[in-house]
C-alpha cells in the first residue's frame, strides 16, 4: 500500500510506503514524519483489515488526568506527544519530596500511556511531574498532575 500526500509548503509530493508484513501486532502504529508536513499522521494497521484508521497526531504536548483517580495501587497516566520524545515522570509527595522516577524512556508520537503501580506507597495525595524533550523537531515540555491513592 502506498500513500502519497501533497505538501503545499514544500511544493512536493511525499510518498509513504508501508513495510511488507506477514503478521501485525495489535495496535501497531506507523507515524510518518516530514519537516514540512505539519505534525504528521498516525495510522493503526491490523493483519486482517490493513489500515484501520488514520488520525492526525496531537499538535501540542499534553498530560491528561491519570485514571482511575482516586486509585488503589495501579493507575495510568495518559500523554499526548506530537513527536517521538524522551519522557521522564517523577513522583512527589505533598511536602514536595521527590520519591523517585515513575518512568524514564522514549515514547513514540501519539497517545502513549504510562502504567504505574503504587502498592508500596501509603494512601495520600501525590504529584507527578512530566518532563518531555522532543527528539525529532526539538522542544521541551514540563507539566505537573496530581493523583490520589486510597487503600
LOVOLO-703908 format. One record per residue (C-alpha): x, y, z; residue number from 1; residue in one letter. Coordinates in nm, 3 decimals, always signed. Layout:
REM residues N
       u       v       w  nr rest
       X       Y       Z NUM    A
...
***
This chain:
REM residues 151
       u       v       w  nr rest
  +0.000  +0.000  +0.000   1    X
  +0.135  +0.344  -0.090   2    X
  +0.011  +0.679  +0.043   3    X
  +0.100  +0.997  -0.144   4    X
  +0.047  +1.336  +0.017   5    X
  +0.099  +1.671  -0.142   6    X
  +0.274  +1.924  +0.080   7    X
  +0.191  +2.274  -0.040   8    X
  +0.455  +2.435  +0.182   9    X
  +0.731  +2.227  +0.018  10    X
  +0.558  +2.214  -0.324  11    X
  +0.635  +1.844  -0.344  12    X
  +0.476  +1.502  -0.312  13    X
  +0.562  +1.293  -0.008  14    X
  +0.541  +0.919  -0.057  15    X
  +0.489  +0.683  +0.234  16    X
  +0.516  +0.309  +0.168  17    X
  +0.404  +0.059  +0.431  18    X
  +0.662  -0.210  +0.501  19    X
  +0.558  -0.560  +0.396  20    X
  +0.442  -0.773  +0.686  21    X
  +0.324  -1.127  +0.736  22    X
  +0.174  -1.064  +1.077  23    X
  +0.096  -0.750  +1.265  24    X
  +0.084  -0.681  +1.634  25    X
  -0.236  -0.541  +1.775  26    X
  -0.230  -0.160  +1.781  27    X
  +0.080  -0.143  +1.555  28    X
  +0.147  +0.225  +1.490  29    X
  +0.302  +0.390  +1.187  30    X
  +0.374  +0.760  +1.219  31    X
  +0.530  +0.920  +0.911  32    X
  +0.716  +1.244  +0.968  33    X
  +0.843  +1.513  +0.736  34    X
  +0.986  +1.851  +0.830  35    X
  +0.740  +2.041  +0.612  36    X
  +0.435  +1.820  +0.661  37    X
  +0.285  +1.971  +0.974  38    X
  +0.265  +1.742  +1.271  39    X
  +0.235  +1.412  +1.084  40    X
  -0.020  +1.137  +1.084  41    X
  -0.086  +0.834  +1.299  42    X
  -0.210  +0.512  +1.138  43    X
  -0.320  +0.187  +1.301  44    X
  -0.299  -0.131  +1.095  45    X
  -0.406  -0.487  +1.161  46    X
  -0.327  -0.809  +0.978  47    X
  -0.691  -0.874  +0.888  48    X
  -0.806  -0.524  +0.798  49    X
  -0.489  -0.342  +0.687  50    X
  -0.504  +0.025  +0.780  51    X
  -0.798  +0.062  +1.017  52    X
  -0.762  +0.433  +1.096  53    X
  -0.552  +0.736  +1.011  54    X
  -0.554  +1.031  +1.251  55    X
  -0.357  +1.349  +1.281  56    X
  -0.104  +1.339  +1.564  57    X
  -0.155  +1.573  +1.859  58    X
  -0.040  +1.926  +1.779  59    X
  +0.100  +2.002  +2.124  60    X
  +0.234  +1.824  +2.429  61    X
  -0.020  +1.747  +2.698  62    X
  -0.060  +1.528  +3.003  63    X
  -0.409  +1.407  +3.080  64    X
  -0.551  +1.325  +3.422  65    X
  -0.444  +0.983  +3.544  66    X
  -0.718  +0.725  +3.571  67    X
  -0.871  +0.590  +3.775  68    X
  -0.836  +0.876  +4.019  69    X
  -0.859  +0.816  +4.310  70    X
  -0.693  +0.479  +4.260  71    X
  -0.591  +0.176  +4.463  72    X
  -0.242  +0.054  +4.374  73    X
  -0.248  +0.088  +3.993  74    X
  -0.311  +0.389  +3.770  75    X
  -0.249  +0.502  +3.412  76    X
  -0.101  +0.838  +3.309  77    X
  -0.204  +0.926  +2.951  78    X
  +0.016  +1.156  +2.743  79    X
  -0.023  +1.338  +2.413  80    X
  +0.303  +1.363  +2.216  81    X
  +0.325  +1.537  +1.875  82    X
  +0.663  +1.372  +1.808  83    X
  +0.886  +1.089  +1.930  84    X
  +1.011  +1.210  +2.268  85    X
  +1.231  +1.138  +2.567  86    X
  +0.990  +1.121  +2.863  87    X
  +1.065  +1.130  +3.235  88    X
  +0.795  +1.116  +3.504  89    X
  +0.891  +1.188  +3.865  90    X
  +0.674  +1.134  +4.174  91    X
  +0.646  +1.382  +4.465  92    X
  +0.460  +1.378  +4.795  93    X
  +0.260  +1.677  +4.928  94    X
  +0.568  +1.809  +5.109  95    X
  +0.749  +1.836  +4.773  96    X
  +0.990  +1.550  +4.842  97    X
  +1.096  +1.361  +4.529  98    X
  +1.001  +0.995  +4.580  99    X
  +1.168  +0.871  +4.263 100    X
  +1.111  +0.820  +3.894 101    X
  +0.792  +0.651  +3.772 102    X
  +0.910  +0.622  +3.411 103    X
  +1.210  +0.723  +3.203 104    X
  +1.250  +0.635  +2.838 105    X
  +1.145  +0.708  +2.480 106    X
  +0.779  +0.715  +2.375 107    X
  +0.653  +0.730  +2.017 108    X
  +0.435  +1.014  +1.891 109    X
  +0.066  +0.978  +1.958 110    X
  -0.118  +0.893  +2.277 111    X
  +0.108  +0.670  +2.487 112    X
  +0.009  +0.560  +2.836 113    X
  +0.237  +0.505  +3.134 114    X
  +0.118  +0.240  +3.382 115    X
  +0.221  +0.285  +3.745 116    X
  +0.187  +0.050  +4.042 117    X
  +0.191  +0.240  +4.373 118    X
  +0.133  -0.059  +4.600 119    X
  +0.440  +0.033  +4.808 120    X
  +0.309  +0.383  +4.889 121    X
  +0.079  +0.496  +5.171 122    X
  -0.262  +0.645  +5.100 123    X
  -0.247  +1.014  +5.020 124    X
  -0.215  +1.287  +4.763 125    X
  +0.081  +1.268  +4.522 126    X
  +0.207  +1.480  +4.234 127    X
  +0.370  +1.359  +3.915 128    X
  +0.597  +1.583  +3.711 129    X
  +0.626  +1.504  +3.340 130    X
  +0.942  +1.626  +3.163 131    X
  +0.948  +1.579  +2.785 132    X
  +1.216  +1.653  +2.526 133    X
  +1.125  +1.624  +2.156 134    X
  +1.366  +1.405  +1.958 135    X
  +1.262  +1.494  +1.602 136    X
  +1.167  +1.862  +1.592 137    X
  +1.306  +1.964  +1.931 138    X
  +1.115  +2.142  +2.203 139    X
  +1.068  +2.084  +2.573 140    X
  +0.759  +2.042  +2.788 141    X
  +0.712  +2.026  +3.165 142    X
  +0.381  +1.986  +3.348 143    X
  +0.251  +1.850  +3.677 144    X
  -0.054  +1.644  +3.763 145    X
  -0.197  +1.520  +4.090 146    X
  -0.327  +1.180  +4.189 147    X
  -0.498  +1.043  +4.497 148    X
  -0.404  +0.699  +4.628 149    X
  -0.666  +0.532  +4.851 150    X
  -0.602  +0.192  +5.005 151    X
***
